[in-house]
Amino acid sequence: MKKDLISIDDLALEQILDYLDLATQVEAMPEAEKAALLPGKILATLFFEPSTRTRLSFESAMCRLGGRVIGFSEAANSSTAKGESFSDTIRTVEQYADVIAVRHPKEGTARLASEIAGVPILNAGDGANQHPTQTLLDLYTLRKFFGKVDGLKIALVGDLKYSRTIHSLCRALLMFDGVAMTLVSPESLRLPGYLTKAAAGTTATFRESDDLPGAIRGCDVVYMTRIQKERFPDVVDYEKVKDCYRLDAQMLAAASPHLKVLHPLPRVNEISPDVDATPHAGYFEQARNGVIMRQALILDLLGVRPQ
């Protein structure tokens, strides 16, 4: 039976921990050994929406495992521009590849692809819904920085309404013990209610705030997000909130020495470049971890485990 990765909701905590352990194992392997794991295997990257880190990290992951990559980087470069249906695209590409990574602006498309395809499907982001591979690399980053995820105090900042990264991450953090999340956003971009309600019966907590400097004090992690212009139905609404939160080095002066700033990237102006030189900046290492985690995921879905 084939395996897919469509939603964090499909995973139990034990499966998440197994992925974190597998990524640790993969990271420790010599590059020459990794390059011998998937010879002759092909990953198709079907990106109907722009991407830099997700697409290139998937491609880097596959190449470093000894496999090859085919695909396209935007819908205009595919036959959907000629009117081909999404279903036909999936059915065609599965004839050419052993595993497929799909990014699409519409929610639910990755699930649909998994129901159509006979090869494993990886959700690389579907609209404002989920981004499970980003969440797994985020959890891996947290464990590398802190040695744990349980009990961390995390400020989630910016676009909490439309960010699929935040939605997936919140669902995952609810599985760990005692994670305290501070939600920092303008009122119009607050976290959807179904996610805050999901904390009931868990040991995780949510609290809302519009005070970024206050949220930084006492936190272990500040997770910044971009205000996503492309998700707004009205550009006027975007203009009202686009510069609502901006983190700079001075704001971090009172932060705990061990605090880390994360961001799924790309950033626009929500993190000042002067943060890059501080010991708190963790977002570029976070991006690097994307290759490692996606290597682990590709290996698992293809049924290959390092010895």
MINUDREN-927926 format. One record per residue: y, z, x of N, C-alpha, C in turn. Coordinates in steps of 0.02 Angstrom, whole numbers, plus 50000, padded with zeros to 5 digits. Layout:
<recs>
YZXYZXYZX ...
</recs>
This chain:
<recs>
499405000050043500005000050000500625000050044 501094995550031501684995050073502155000950061 502555002350113503065007650108503755004450108 504215007450071504915005350070505345011550082 505975010350100506465015750101507065013450060 507105015949999507605013749951508125019149937 507895025249929508335030749911508105037249943 508575041449961508415048049986508025051949933 508165050449869507815053949815507065052649815 506855047349849506135045749852505765049849904 506135053549945505845057250001505825064749987 505275067850006505235075150007505495077650074 505665084050077505915086850140505425085850197 504785086350183504285085450236504315078350265 504445073350223504505066550247505135065650289 505675068850268506295068450307506195071550376 505885077350378505765080750442505305076550486 504825073150455504375068850494504765063050525 505245060150488505665054850517506085057550575 506355063550568506755066450622506325067550684 505705069850673505255070950730505065064350762 504945059250721504755052650747505335049750787 505945050450763506525048050800506595051550868 506455058050869506475061850932505955059050981 505375057550955504845054650997505045047751023 505325043650980505535036951000506085037351053 506565041751043507115042251091506865044251161 506335048151164506075050551228505645045351265 505475040051230505025034951261505405030551310 505085028551366505385023551410505495017051372 506025013551390506185007351355505625002151360 505285001951416504744997051425504174998351376 504035004751362503505006351315503715004651244 504345005851227504585004151160504554996551149 504714992851200504734985551194504054982451183 503524986351191502844983751181502554985651113 502954988851070502694991451007502644986250951 503114981550949503114976750892503164969450915 502764967450963502804960350984502584955750927 502964950550917502794945650865503014947450795 503274953550785503504955550719504224953250708 504404951850644505064949150628505394953450574 506014955350588506444958750540506944953750511 507004953550446507524949450414508084954150391 508694952750412509274956650390509674952450341 509634954450277509974950750224510584954750203 511164952950230511774956750218512244952550175 512254954350111512694951050063513394954150063 513504958850107514124962550113514264963650187 514894963550209515054964150280514784970650310 514594970250373514354976050410514384974650484 514534979850522514484979350595513934983950620 514024990550611513554995450639512864994950607 512824994750541512164994750509511774988550528 512074982750522511714976650537511524976250611 512014977450655511864976750726511394982150752 511424988150723510954993350745510244991750721 510164988950662509504986650640509244981250688 509684976550706509464971050749509314973550820 509734978050845509604981050910508954984950910 508844988750856508224992650851507614988150855 507614982650817507034978250816506934974850883 507484972450912507424969150977507164973851031 507384980051031507164984951081506434987051070 506164985651011505464987050998505024980951013 505324975651038504954969651056504884964551001 505214965850944505184961050889505774956250890 505824952350837506354947450831506704948250764 507294945050758507714945850699507934939150673 507914938450606508214932650572508654935450517 509084931250488509474933750432510164930750428 510584933850386511274931650378511724937750370 512374936750385512844942350387513314942650328 513294937750284513694937950223513414932950174 513554934050110513264929950057513454922550064 514064921350090514294914450097513864910450145 513494913950189513064910450237512344909750212 512244911150149511564910650121511574905750062 510974904350036510924899749979511154902749914 511314909149913511624911949852512294908649839 512614906149892513244902449883513124895949846 512504893649844512324887449808512064889049738 512004895549723511764897449657511064900349656 510744901249714510074904049716510094911249692 509594913249654509564920149629509364924949685 509544931249676509344936349724508584936749729 508254936349672507524936749672507204931149712 507474925049704507194919449742507324920149817 507904922949834508044924149905507534928849935 507384934349900506904939249925506204936049930 506004932449878505344929349879505264924249934 505814920849950505794915950004505764919350072 506214924150083506264927250149505634931250167 505294934050117504684937750133504144933250162 504214926750152503734922050184503854921450259 504444923650282504634922650351504634929050393 504614934850360504724941150396504204946350378 504144951350422503674956850412504014962850378 504664963350382505054968750352505754966150339 506074968550286506734966050266507214971850257 507804971250286508354975950274508874972450230 509074975550174509514972350125510134976650115 510724973550121511354976650099511654972150046 511894975449992512154971649936512694975749900 513204972449873513744976149839513554979049771 512984976949743512784979349677512254984849683 512374990249645511894995749643511224993349614 510684995749644510014994149618509684988149648 510044984349689509754978149716509184979549765 509244984949804508704986549851508074988449814 508144992149760507564993949719507244987649690 507654983149666507394976849639507024973049693 507304972749753506974969149808506294972149823 506254978849821505614982149836505084980549784 505314979449721504834977849668504604970649672 505004966449703504834959349709504424957849771 504604960849827504334958849892503654962149907 503254958449943502614961149967502664964050036 503264963850066503374966850132503844972750124 503854977350171504284983250165505024981450160 505384985250118506104984350109506464990650132 506994989650170507444995050192508114994050158 508344999150122508994998850090509535000150143 509934995150158510484995750206511144997050171 511114999150107511705000650068511744996250007 511754999449947511814995549886512404998249846 512964994649850513564996449814513795003449831 513985007249780514195014249789513615019049777 513005016549780512425020449761512135024549819 511745021349864511395025149916511425021349982 511345025250036511305022550104510835026950144 510185026650128509705031550155509625031350231 509665025450262509575025350334510165028750369 510765028150341511345031650369511235039150362 510975041450306510865048550297510365051250347 509835047550359509335049950406509605050250477 510025045350496510315045750562510835051350566 511175052850510511635058450508511265065050517 510705065850483510315071950490510045072650561 509845067050590509615067050659510175069150706 510775066750693511355068550733511505076050727 511485078650667511595085750657511085089950695 510465087950692509945091850726510015091450801 510245085750827510355085250899510945089650921 511465089750882512055093750900511945101250892 511595103150838511545110250820510845113150824 510355108850834509665111250836509375112750768 509755111450715509535113050647509995109450598 509795109550535510215107450479510325113450433 509815117550426509875123550383510485127750401 510845129850349511385134650359512035131850386 512085125350397512705122550423513245122650370 513865123250394514455122950351514795116250364 514825112050313515035105150321515595103450273 516155100950300516695098450258516615090950251 516565088650189516515081450173517195079250149 517495074250183518205072850174518325065550156 518755064450106518995057650092518735054950026 518405049150030518165045649971517475048249952 517445053349911516805056249891516545053149826 516955049249793516755046049730516355039649742 516605035449786516295028849796515835028449857 515855033449901515485032949964514735033949954 514365028549963513635029049958513355033350014 513705033450071513495037750127513525045050106 514065047050074514135053950052513625055649998 513515051049951513045052349897512345053549924 512115049449970511455050350000511425056750040 511945058050080511945063950123511925070350082 512315070650028512305076649985511605077849957 511285072649933510615073449905510135076249958 510195073950019509755076350072509915083550091 510555085250097510755091950118510535097250068 510475095250005510235100049954509525102249966 509145098550005508455100350020508395105650074 508925106550113508905111350168509165118150144 509005123350182509185130150162509905131850179 510275134050128510915137250138511465132950166 511445126450155511995122150179512595123150133 513175124450162513795125550124514245119550133 514395116050078514795109950081515485111150049 516005109550086516685109750061516905102550047 517095101249986517265094449964518015093549965 518265089550012518985088650021519155081450001 519505080749945519675074049921520235074549871 520595068949860521075068849804520675069249739 521005071549687520665072549623520325066149598 520625060449610520345054149585519725051949623 519585055149680519005053049722518505058749731 518485063249683518025068849688517295066649684 516855070749710516145069349708515905068949635 515485063949618515245063449549514895069949527 514995071549464514735077849437513985078549441 513625072949436512895073549438512645076249505 513045075149558512855077649624512995085149630 513575087249607513715094449610513235098349566 513055095649508512575098949464511885099349495 511725094649540511065094649572510955100649617 511495104249634511425110149677511115115949640 511115115749574510815121149535510075121849553 509865127949568509175129149586509025128349659 509535126449699509455125949771509855131549804 509785132149870510175137149907510815134249936 510945127849921511565124649945512145126449899 512745125949926513345127349885513865121849895 514255120749843514835116249845515455120249828 516005118649861516655120949837517165115349849 517635114649804518135109349809518775111949839 519125107549876519755109349908520165103049919 520825103849921521245098249941521605099850007 521365105050042521675107650102521235106250163 521365100750198520955098950256521015103950312 521615106050334521655111050387521285117550370 521325119550307520975125650287520225124650288 519985118750271519275117450270518985117250341 519395115150389519155114650458518975121550485 519385126550468519255133250494518595135950467 518165137750511517525140550491516975135550481 517125129050487516615123850478516255122250543 515645119850537515275117250594515385109750602 515485106450545515525099050544516085096950497 516485092250520516955088750475516725081550471 516505079550412516245072850402516785068750366 517135064550404517675060450376517405053950348 517735051350296517555044850269518185040650257 518085034150259518615029350245518735028950170 519365028350150519515026750080519365019350071 518875017850029518585011150026518955006649977 519405002750003519814998349961519384993749918 518834991349946518424986449911518074989349849 518054996049843517714999149786518195000449727 518844999949739519325001549687519414995749639 519354997049574519474991649525520204989549522 520664994049542521384992549540521684994449608 521994989549642522274990649708522844995849706 523174996449649523705001449643523425008449652 522845009649624522525016249632522345017549705 522135012349739521985012949811522605014849850 523155011549837523775012849874524005020149866 523855023149809524065030049797523705035049842 523095033449864522695038449899522485036349970 522675030349991522385027650053522535031850115 523095035450116523265039450175523265046850160 522845048950113522875055950090522645060950142 522175058950185521925063650236521875059950303 522175063050353522145060250421522025066050470 521495065550507521315070850555521575069050624 521925073750656522145072550724521955078450768 522065077750833521855082750881522195089450869 522825089250849523185095550838522865099650782 522605096350731522285099850675521645103350698 521355100950752520725103850776520835109650825 521465111250839521615116450888521325123150868 521305124550804521045130950780520305130650760 519985124950773519285124050753518815127950799 518235129350774517715132350816517565127850875 517425130550934517275126350992516685121650982 516215123650939515625119450930515695114350874 516265114250839516355109650783516295102350805 515965098350764515895091250777516195087250719 516545081950737516825077250687516365071150684 516135069750624515705063850614516055059050566 515835052850569516115047550526515625041750527 515445038950469514975033350469515275026950498 515935026750504516295021050530516185014950484 516655010250482517255009750523517805014650499 518205016850546518785020850527519385016150521 519855018150481520475014450475521025018650506 521265023650469521765028150498521625035450482 521005036850459520845043750438520675048250497 520525045450555520445049350617520895046450670 521365050450694521815048150747521425046750811 521605041650849521265040350912521285046150961 521765050750954521795056351001521215061250991 520855060750936520255064850926519695062550972 519695056150990519155053351031519055057151097 519595059651125519565062851191519395070251186 519325072851126519165079951117518405080951119 518175087051134517455088451133517165088451062 517605087951012517365088050943517125081250918 517325075950951517165069150928516415067850935 516085066550879515375065150881515175058550850 515665054650827515515048750787515225042850827 515395042250891515105036750929514385038250948 514235044550964513535046350974513145045650909 513465047250854513165046250788512975038950779 513405034350798513255027150793512665025250837 512635028050896512075026750942511415029150911 511445034750877510835037450846510575032850791 511005028450766510785023650715510235019050741 510275017050802509755012850831509095016650835 509135022850858508525026850867508185028150800 508575030350751508265031750685507995025450653 508345019950659508105013750627507485011050664 507425012450728506795010850762506225014750731 506335021250720505815025450691505625023050621 506125021050582505985018850513505605012250512 505795007650554505445001150557504725002250577 504615006450628503935007850651503515010850595 503805015750560503435019150507503255014350451 503735010250429503595005650374503095000250392 503054998750456502564993750479501894997050500 501855003550492501235007050506501065007750580 501585007850622501485008550694501755015250717 501345019250747501565025750773501455025950849 501985027850887501895028450959501355033550976 501005032351029500485037051051500785042851091 
</recs>
